[in-house]
Amino acid sequence: MVRFVFAFEDLSATRFAISPTWELVHSLLALRDPSHAALHVPWLRSLSGRMQGLQLEQAAALMPPRGFSPDFPVPLPTGPLGEIADDLAKLRATPVAQIRADMTLFATQHRRGPEIAEPWLAHPRREVRRLADLFEAYWARAIEPVWPRLRALLDADIAYRARQLGSGGPEAMFADLHADVTWHQPYLDVQVPAHEATMHLQGRGLLLMPSAFAASRPFVIDRPPWQPTLSYPARGIATLWEQGTPAPDALARLLGSSRGGMLADLDAPRSTTELARRLSLSPATTSHHLTALRDAGLVTGRREGRSVLYARTALGDALVGPGS
């Protein structure tokens, strides 16, 4: 168990972040062992034939199913909304001392650790360039096409947690984070396999990272240069790959496929981020279409906390209904 000990000032210093590279790394775990990725089967099927030529063994070797994995492949997020290009630039610039420290520890923790670590210890700059190039190619094929959907899911989780923190404090925010995370002021206890530590945050706050692909349990990063970090499964992962309701043909011809699909999918109130995720659209495009539908009197919005939930009006229901 890892115990984070909060001081009063840690609550205001606690922040959220999205890490594209964290999602990339954990998607590789799902790709390596689909039996542990039941929630992502539609995504796995979509990759058929697209991974040819990528030598993913180098990356997979750094991420054993259990025990210590090096931290340097996932650079510390510097802001709340990470970009893969920034992460890859940081990865390529990783200090040699950090690579060697991580891989020296890795070598002592696993049966094949010395064998895997040997090229990293001998040629760290060469190996990290190779890893970054591999990540870049893998991202373009496997993650970039679905990143708007993933990003919408993670954005929605952060918005929810921020509302919980603002309205009910840390007790409300951590209450349903995960069964292995419990808050008893001033302690946050996280059950993690084979790791015992107590960390006094001492004003640093906690970095919270929701994750779509690290969906089985929470993860803790407690080694420099990282801020003390807790990654946890984002809300709604089970619905991540669900498709929105397709628009009837007549409605699609009238409004266009995107607006028609959006109107058809509003059979229940949904936020902009949820609609964007379900329909594989960017949040900006979704907002533009919602504005047009609202101006036409087909949808209406109501504010709940920091989010606006949209639903069809009676006229919108009539358009989507039989005989539309």
PyMOL commands that set and color helices and strands:
alter all, ss='L'
color gray80, all
select helices_A, chain A and resi 8-13+20-32+34-36+38-46+57-61+84-92+96-109+113-122+124-175+237-239+249-255+257-265+272-279+283-295+314-320
alter helices_A, ss='H'
color red, helices_A
select strands_A, chain A and resi 2-5+15-16+181-184+187-190+197-200+207-211+219-221+229-233+270-271+299-304+307-312
alter strands_A, ss='S'
color yellow, strands_A
deselect
rebuild
show_as cartoon
